Amino acid sequence: MSRVNVIALLLLILLVVGLLLLPDERVQRIRHDALGSAAPFLRAKDAASKVVDGLVTEKPTYEQLEKDCERLYQEVERLRTSNRDLDALYRENKELRRALNMHKMPNFELVSAEVISRDSSTWYNTLVIDKGTDDGLTVNDPVIVETKLVGKISVAGPDSSVVLLVTDEACKVTARVTSTTYVGISEGQGSQGPSSVFTGQGETQGSRGNLTPRLRLRYLDKFAKIQPGMSVFSSGQGRVYPPNLDLGTIVAVKPGDITTEAEIEPAVDFGRLEFVFVIRKAPDEEDASGPEPAGVEKP
Amino acid sequence: MIFFAPVMFVLFWVMMIAQEFLAPWTVTTMFGVAEVYFFLPWVFFYSMALAVPYPLMVAFAALAGFTWDARWQVPGDSLDLPFGSSIVLFVVFGSVVQGIRPLFRRGNWLLPVIMVGLAVFFQLASQYLLLSFRRGSFEFSSELWFTVVFTSVASMALSPVLFWLNSRIARRCGYELEIEQFTFRRSYGHQI
């Protein structure tokens, strides 16, 4: 081996060792910058796919739009009324918590985001949204749709973020089985193989093949009385995910020697996600009569 | 070489950008469903590994591995693929591919095409094994193998296009990529 080759290899080894020793913050910074550089292309891809979709899908008629508009007005009015009730309950709850000297629950606010890409990363189930650190998002912020848990932010770029889905083995959520006190840890199924959520044509593979993106609820009590059909929610322990976010429904129970394991059908149809909400921690309130729960529209 | 290397550098970034627009394809076989990925930067790197000297291949391995890990490896937790691991894999399999560079220079593309597919196969398999080892769960489903094999076959299908592109660019840049091929042809089957 020539001297030049040896020098090249030594330099490479130095580089790799340096990268392996990099602190997590620096790695996150590098990924932040890389995602920031890729964001314009992701947006271009999203725009192009929308143009193509617009060409092939049928446009709604004026009457249909008018009907939709009317329906949405009614929905807004109903939600405003509901929010007024929730607001009163929130204040009451806050007063009672203070009276009982209980730990204050963290205050959250919602940031809406649009899905702009399904990553073609081999080993991870991810998608990319169009909001990032410029909008106040940070790594590990939970991502939801309606009241269902989608995942958490894994890489936060300046104006886009990578969301690691709950169907990924690396995304672990402390979960509780509904109407019980059984708590376990939910994670994606590694056995389903690489990136088993998206087909690239906007459908989940679960509907057609064996690659059903299911979750595994592990470390349940050995004698847990659970059965298929029961719902599973986030427990709020660990303080990464808020409590009571829907994870899915139990489809199978596997009792083990030490713990029980359950298989969960996810609540979210990941292939059809277009818009999601990111839950970010709101600034702490200063006084008891502080602002309403963030993300709740004022009547 | 002075012009060829910078052009390859630019072309690598073009491949990285093109990768952003590629989504995996789903293939349904009689045995199950598999996803087929088109890893343009990987195929480009391995096809380039056949075209450039060893030190330059190592430099491109560093570039390809770093950018791939920065953009495409998503950190879940501390048990995931370490940042920089792709550099090691690129340089290991790039070195193996370099072993058949003389054959490529003689104009034989069959073995290089197979080698590109094998390099992609072993790189994917290595990543999966490393990930499984760090997470402590070795699970090998048929879907996993289908995905790895089909992705490797797709890479093999892409590689001749990139070989041809590299040859054209080399010729334009005055870089003698296949000098032995031309001497072989000009001498009607006999080495000069």
Interface residues (C-beta under 8 A of the other chain):
Chain A: S2 V4 N5 I7 A8 L9 L11 L12 L15 V16 L19 L20 L22 V27 Q28 I30 R31 D33 A34 L35 A38 F41 L42 K45 S117 R118 D119 S120 S121 T122 W123 Y124 T126 S154 V155 V162 L164 D168 E169 A170 C171 K172 G190 S191 Q192 G193 P194 S195 S196 F198 T199 G200 Q201 Q205 R208 G209 N210 L211
Chain B: I17 Q19 E20 F21 L22 A23 P24 W25 T26 T28 G32 V33 E35 Y37 F38 Y54 P55 V58 A59 A61 A62 F66 T67 A70 R71 W72 Q73 V74 P75 G76 D77 L79 D80 L81 P82 F83 G84 I87 V88 V91 L124 Q127 Y128 L131 S132 R135 S137 E139 S141 E143 L144 T147 V148 T151
